[in-house]
């Protein structure tokens, strides 16, 4: 059953998370951070992104401690050039690897056009090809969507879980030649929108009618449509 709307002073943890990660640019930046990109110029070279948007997303990810900004305002001993400013994955950012693996596996299974271009996953311990599995932390048994019973806590209902922040779509890969398919490109376009992520969340919580999505998200009909 869909939870009723509960008033609250602002977004809860779900809304804050969707606002951060339900954004295609943020997901792409984190993706490239996992492949070793550390500098502003490195992200700029791999993404068809404007300076203002890149600066904004890096600052947002740093504020959320998903990335740790190592300011380049000091000189190494004996060097004439300042240390480069770099962005490293923080603990919160490294924990997103589990999410990235799930996205990766989803795209391998459902996006036929690019599945052959995606690298395969192998378990280091046994050496065999593998897929991530969601398990219960208490009993260690695998769980599916139908095995989860989710309820809102003191933070209130879905009205406070709607995402915050703005989403900007990136330029076409075909037009720019930047960010060609490598790791889950189609999924980024599917869930890399704060409203798409929110709609999926509402569906998992039981919403099925247009009016329910509209009411739960507090979004204009055009957005829901």
KEKE-3310 file (N, C-alpha, C; in steps of 0.2 Angstrom, whole numbers, plus 5000, padded with zeros to 4 digits):
npx = (5004:5002:5011:5004:5005:5016:5019:5034:5049:5059:5069:5071:5083:5082:5077:5087:5098:5093:5093:5106:5112:5102:5105:5112:5125:5132:5132:5140:5152:5156:5157:5168:5178:5180:5187:5199:5201:5206:5208:5201:5203:5204:5191:5184:5190:5184:5170:5156:5154:5149:5160:5154:5144:5151:5160:5150:5144:5155:5158:5146:5147:5158:5154:5145:5153:5156:5166:5183:5191:5206:5215:5225:5235:5248:5266:5277:5292:5306:5300:5294:5282:5265:5256:5244:5227:5216:5203:5197:5190:5180:5175:5162:5160:5167:5159:5148:5152:5145:5133:5136:5140:5128:5121:5128:5127:5113:5113:5120:5112:5100:5101:5104:5110:5122:5128:5138:5149:5152:5163:5166:5161:5171:5174:5186:5191:5186:5188:5178:5165:5154:5139:5132:5123:5110:5109:5102:5107:5106:5102:5108:5102:5098:5089:5074:5064:5051:5054:5056:5050:5046:5046:5042:5051:5053:5056:5045:5033:5032:5032:5043:5053:5055:5066:5079:5087:5094:5092:5102:5102:5114:5125:5122:5130:5134:5135:5145:5156:5161:5163:5159:5151:5155:5154:5139:5131:5117:5109:5113:5107:5094:5091:5097:5091:5083:5069:5065:5071:5064:5051:5053:5056:5044:5036:5041:5037:5023:5015:5005:4996:4993:4989:4993:5007:5008:5003:5011:5024:5023:5024:5022:5009:5015:5028:5027:5021)
npy = (4994:5011:5024:5037:5055:5064:5079:5089:5097:5097:5089:5071:5058:5050:5058:5068:5059:5055:5067:5069:5058:5055:5061:5063:5069:5068:5054:5050:5057:5051:5038:5039:5043:5031:5024:5030:5043:5059:5073:5090:5093:5081:5075:5084:5082:5069:5071:5078:5092:5107:5120:5127:5118:5106:5111:5114:5101:5094:5101:5098:5084:5084:5091:5082:5072:5061:5063:5068:5083:5087:5101:5110:5120:5121:5119:5106:5100:5107:5108:5118:5119:5121:5108:5098:5101:5089:5076:5064:5048:5047:5038:5036:5038:5027:5017:5017:5009:4996:5000:5004:4992:4984:4992:4991:4976:4976:4983:4975:4964:4969:4979:4977:4982:4988:4978:4969:4977:4980:4977:4961:4954:4946:4935:4937:4927:4914:4915:4914:4920:4932:4939:4952:4950:4953:4952:4948:4956:4950:4936:4932:4927:4927:4941:4947:4959:4957:4952:4962:4973:4988:5003:5019:5029:5039:5050:5053:5053:5050:5063:5070:5063:5066:5071:5083:5097:5101:5094:5092:5088:5079:5082:5075:5060:5056:5068:5074:5066:5062:5053:5040:5024:5014:5010:5006:5016:5018:5016:5026:5037:5033:5032:5043:5055:5065:5064:5053:5043:5045:5042:5028:5024:5027:5018:5006:5007:5005:5013:5015:5021:5036:5047:5044:5044:5057:5064:5058:5062:5076:5083:5092:5088:5087:5083:5071:5064)
npz = (5000:4996:5005:5015:5013:5022:5032:5032:5038:5027:5014:5017:5021:5009:4999:4999:4994:4982:4976:4975:4968:4958:4946:4931:4927:4940:4942:4931:4934:4946:4941:4932:4942:4948:4938:4939:4936:4942:4942:4938:4925:4919:4921:4913:4900:4897:4898:4890:4895:4903:4910:4921:4925:4928:4939:4948:4950:4955:4967:4974:4976:4983:4995:4999:5003:4995:4986:4989:4990:4986:4988:4977:4982:4987:4987:4982:4990:4982:4970:4956:4952:4958:4968:4960:4960:4966:4965:4975:4979:4993:5008:5007:4994:4989:4993:4984:4974:4975:4971:4958:4952:4952:4943:4931:4929:4927:4915:4906:4905:4900:4890:4875:4864:4868:4877:4873:4872:4885:4899:4906:4922:4934:4948:4959:4968:4964:4951:4941:4930:4936:4944:4953:4969:4979:4996:5012:5027:5039:5039:5028:5016:4999:4992:4984:4975:4979:4992:5000:5013:5014:5024:5029:5041:5056:5048:5040:5026:5008:5003:5008:5003:4990:4977:4978:4970:4954:4938:4924:4907:4898:4883:4867:4864:4851:4844:4850:4852:4864:4879:4875:4873:4887:4901:4907:4899:4894:4905:4913:4906:4909:4923:4927:4930:4942:4943:4937:4944:4956:4953:4950:4963:4969:4963:4967:4980:4979:4971:4957:4949:4939:4946:4958:4957:4954:4966:4976:4972:4971:4959:4944:4932:4919:4921:4927:4917)
capx = (5000:5006:5011:5002:5010:5017:5022:5040:5053:5063:5070:5074:5089:5080:5076:5094:5102:5090:5095:5113:5114:5098:5108:5116:5131:5135:5134:5145:5158:5158:5159:5175:5182:5181:5192:5205:5201:5206:5208:5196:5204:5203:5184:5182:5192:5180:5163:5154:5151:5152:5164:5150:5140:5156:5162:5144:5143:5161:5157:5141:5149:5163:5150:5142:5159:5157:5173:5187:5194:5213:5217:5232:5238:5254:5271:5281:5299:5310:5296:5293:5275:5260:5253:5238:5220:5213:5197:5198:5184:5179:5172:5155:5160:5169:5153:5144:5154:5140:5127:5138:5140:5121:5119:5132:5124:5107:5114:5123:5106:5094:5103:5107:5114:5129:5130:5144:5154:5153:5167:5163:5163:5174:5175:5193:5192:5185:5190:5172:5161:5149:5134:5130:5117:5107:5107:5100:5113:5104:5102:5113:5099:5097:5082:5072:5060:5046:5056:5057:5044:5049:5041:5045:5052:5051:5057:5039:5032:5036:5033:5050:5058:5056:5073:5080:5092:5092:5095:5103:5104:5121:5124:5122:5137:5135:5137:5151:5161:5164:5159:5157:5149:5160:5151:5132:5129:5110:5106:5114:5101:5087:5090:5101:5086:5080:5062:5064:5073:5059:5046:5054:5055:5037:5033:5043:5033:5016:5011:5003:4991:4996:4987:4997:5013:5008:5002:5017:5030:5022:5027:5017:5007:5019:5034:5025:5019)
capy = (5000:5018:5027:5043:5060:5067:5085:5089:5103:5097:5082:5066:5055:5047:5064:5070:5054:5055:5073:5069:5053:5055:5066:5060:5071:5066:5047:5050:5059:5045:5032:5040:5043:5024:5022:5033:5051:5063:5080:5094:5093:5074:5074:5088:5078:5063:5072:5084:5095:5114:5122:5128:5112:5102:5114:5113:5094:5092:5104:5095:5078:5085:5093:5076:5068:5056:5065:5072:5088:5089:5107:5111:5126:5120:5117:5100:5103:5106:5108:5124:5120:5119:5102:5098:5100:5082:5074:5057:5045:5046:5031:5036:5037:5020:5012:5017:5004:4991:5002:5004:4985:4983:4996:4987:4970:4977:4985:4969:4959:4972:4984:4972:4986:4989:4973:4966:4982:4981:4972:4956:4954:4940:4935:4935:4921:4908:4916:4913:4926:4933:4944:4954:4947:4956:4947:4950:4956:4947:4929:4930:4924:4932:4944:4950:4965:4954:4950:4968:4976:4995:5007:5026:5030:5046:5056:5055:5049:5051:5070:5072:5059:5068:5073:5090:5099:5102:5089:5094:5083:5080:5083:5069:5057:5055:5074:5077:5061:5062:5048:5034:5018:5010:5007:5007:5022:5018:5016:5033:5041:5031:5034:5049:5060:5064:5063:5046:5039:5046:5038:5021:5023:5027:5012:5000:5008:5003:5017:5012:5026:5042:5052:5042:5047:5065:5066:5057:5066:5083:5085:5094:5082:5086:5080:5064:5061)
capz = (5000:4996:5012:5015:5013:5029:5031:5036:5037:5022:5012:5021:5018:5003:4995:4998:4990:4975:4973:4973:4963:4953:4942:4926:4928:4946:4941:4927:4937:4950:4937:4930:4948:4949:4933:4941:4935:4948:4941:4935:4918:4917:4920:4907:4894:4896:4898:4886:4901:4903:4916:4927:4928:4931:4945:4953:4952:4959:4973:4977:4978:4989:5001:5002:5005:4990:4984:4994:4986:4988:4985:4975:4983:4990:4983:4985:4991:4977:4964:4955:4951:4963:4968:4956:4964:4964:4968:4977:4981:5000:5010:5005:4987:4987:4995:4979:4970:4975:4966:4951:4950:4950:4937:4926:4928:4924:4908:4903:4904:4897:4885:4870:4859:4871:4881:4870:4873:4892:4901:4910:4929:4936:4955:4960:4972:4960:4944:4937:4928:4941:4944:4960:4972:4985:5002:5019:5031:5045:5037:5022:5011:4993:4992:4978:4976:4983:4998:5004:5015:5016:5028:5031:5048:5058:5043:5036:5020:5001:5001:5010:4999:4983:4976:4978:4966:4947:4933:4917:4902:4894:4876:4863:4863:4844:4842:4853:4852:4871:4883:4871:4878:4891:4907:4908:4896:4893:4912:4915:4903:4911:4930:4928:4931:4948:4943:4935:4950:4961:4950:4951:4970:4971:4960:4972:4987:4978:4967:4951:4945:4937:4951:4964:4956:4955:4973:4980:4970:4971:4953:4939:4928:4913:4923:4928:4910)
cpx = (5004:5005:5008:5007:5010:5021:5029:5044:5057:5064:5073:5080:5088:5080:5083:5098:5099:5092:5102:5115:5108:5099:5113:5124:5135:5137:5140:5152:5161:5160:5166:5180:5184:5187:5198:5206:5201:5206:5202:5197:5203:5195:5182:5184:5187:5173:5162:5150:5154:5156:5159:5146:5145:5159:5156:5144:5149:5160:5151:5143:5154:5159:5147:5147:5159:5164:5176:5191:5201:5216:5224:5235:5245:5260:5275:5288:5303:5307:5295:5285:5270:5258:5246:5232:5217:5207:5197:5191:5185:5176:5165:5155:5162:5163:5148:5146:5149:5134:5129:5138:5133:5119:5122:5129:5117:5108:5116:5117:5101:5095:5107:5112:5121:5132:5137:5150:5156:5158:5164:5165:5166:5175:5182:5195:5191:5187:5184:5168:5155:5144:5133:5124:5116:5106:5105:5106:5112:5105:5106:5109:5098:5090:5081:5067:5054:5047:5057:5051:5047:5044:5045:5045:5050:5052:5051:5038:5035:5036:5040:5055:5059:5062:5073:5086:5089:5095:5096:5105:5110:5120:5124:5129:5139:5137:5143:5157:5164:5159:5156:5155:5155:5157:5144:5130:5121:5107:5107:5108:5094:5086:5093:5097:5083:5073:5061:5066:5067:5053:5047:5054:5048:5033:5035:5039:5025:5012:5010:4999:4995:4995:4991:5004:5013:5007:5008:5023:5029:5024:5021:5016:5012:5025:5033:5024:5026)
cpy = (5006:5021:5034:5049:5063:5073:5085:5095:5103:5090:5078:5063:5052:5053:5067:5066:5055:5062:5073:5064:5052:5060:5063:5062:5068:5058:5046:5052:5054:5039:5033:5041:5035:5021:5026:5040:5054:5070:5083:5093:5086:5072:5078:5085:5072:5065:5078:5088:5102:5115:5123:5122:5107:5104:5113:5106:5092:5095:5100:5088:5078:5087:5086:5070:5061:5057:5069:5076:5089:5095:5108:5118:5127:5118:5111:5103:5101:5107:5116:5125:5118:5112:5103:5097:5093:5081:5066:5054:5044:5039:5031:5035:5030:5015:5012:5012:4998:4993:5002:4997:4982:4986:4992:4981:4971:4979:4979:4964:4962:4976:4980:4976:4987:4984:4970:4971:4983:4975:4967:4956:4947:4940:4933:4929:4915:4909:4915:4920:4926:4939:4946:4952:4951:4951:4951:4950:4952:4939:4927:4927:4929:4934:4947:4956:4963:4952:4956:4971:4983:4999:5014:5026:5037:5052:5057:5051:5052:5059:5073:5068:5061:5071:5081:5091:5099:5096:5093:5088:5084:5080:5076:5066:5057:5062:5076:5072:5060:5057:5043:5029:5015:5006:5010:5014:5023:5019:5023:5038:5039:5033:5040:5055:5059:5062:5055:5041:5040:5042:5031:5020:5023:5021:5006:5001:5006:5007:5014:5016:5032:5047:5050:5045:5054:5067:5064:5061:5074:5086:5087:5088:5081:5082:5072:5060:5059)
cpz = (5000:5003:5011:5015:5020:5028:5035:5034:5030:5019:5017:5018:5011:4998:4994:4994:4983:4972:4971:4967:4957:4948:4937:4926:4934:4945:4936:4930:4942:4946:4935:4936:4949:4944:4934:4939:4941:4947:4937:4927:4915:4916:4914:4901:4892:4896:4893:4891:4901:4910:4922:4930:4931:4938:4950:4955:4957:4966:4977:4980:4983:4995:5004:5004:5001:4987:4989:4990:4990:4985:4983:4976:4987:4985:4986:4985:4985:4970:4963:4953:4957:4962:4964:4961:4961:4968:4969:4980:4989:5001:5007:4997:4985:4989:4989:4973:4969:4970:4959:4948:4948:4944:4931:4924:4925:4916:4903:4901:4900:4891:4880:4866:4862:4876:4879:4871:4881:4894:4906:4917:4931:4944:4956:4963:4968:4953:4939:4936:4933:4940:4951:4962:4978:4990:5008:5023:5037:5044:5031:5016:5005:4994:4985:4980:4980:4990:5003:5006:5018:5019:5030:5039:5050:5053:5039:5030:5014:5000:5003:5007:4992:4983:4976:4973:4959:4943:4926:4912:4899:4887:4873:4862:4855:4841:4844:4853:4859:4875:4879:4876:4881:4896:4908:4905:4896:4900:4915:4912:4906:4918:4932:4928:4938:4948:4941:4941:4955:4959:4951:4959:4972:4969:4965:4979:4985:4974:4960:4946:4944:4943:4957:4963:4957:4962:4977:4979:4971:4965:4948:4934:4922:4915:4924:4921:4907)
residu = (UNK:UNK:UNK:UNK:UNK:UNK:UNK:UNK:UNK:UNK:UNK:UNK:UNK:UNK:UNK:UNK:UNK:UNK:UNK:UNK:UNK:UNK:UNK:UNK:UNK:UNK:UNK:UNK:UNK:UNK:UNK:UNK:UNK:UNK:UNK:UNK:UNK:UNK:UNK:UNK:UNK:UNK:UNK:UNK:UNK:UNK:UNK:UNK:UNK:UNK:UNK:UNK:UNK:UNK:UNK:UNK:UNK:UNK:UNK:UNK:UNK:UNK:UNK:UNK:UNK:UNK:UNK:UNK:UNK:UNK:UNK:UNK:UNK:UNK:UNK:UNK:UNK:UNK:UNK:UNK:UNK:UNK:UNK:UNK:UNK:UNK:UNK:UNK:UNK:UNK:UNK:UNK:UNK:UNK:UNK:UNK:UNK:UNK:UNK:UNK:UNK:UNK:UNK:UNK:UNK:UNK:UNK:UNK:UNK:UNK:UNK:UNK:UNK:UNK:UNK:UNK:UNK:UNK:UNK:UNK:UNK:UNK:UNK:UNK:UNK:UNK:UNK:UNK:UNK:UNK:UNK:UNK:UNK:UNK:UNK:UNK:UNK:UNK:UNK:UNK:UNK:UNK:UNK:UNK:UNK:UNK:UNK:UNK:UNK:UNK:UNK:UNK:UNK:UNK:UNK:UNK:UNK:UNK:UNK:UNK:UNK:UNK:UNK:UNK:UNK:UNK:UNK:UNK:UNK:UNK:UNK:UNK:UNK:UNK:UNK:UNK:UNK:UNK:UNK:UNK:UNK:UNK:UNK:UNK:UNK:UNK:UNK:UNK:UNK:UNK:UNK:UNK:UNK:UNK:UNK:UNK:UNK:UNK:UNK:UNK:UNK:UNK:UNK:UNK:UNK:UNK:UNK:UNK:UNK:UNK:UNK:UNK:UNK:UNK:UNK:UNK:UNK:UNK:UNK:UNK:UNK:UNK:UNK:UNK:UNK)
# end
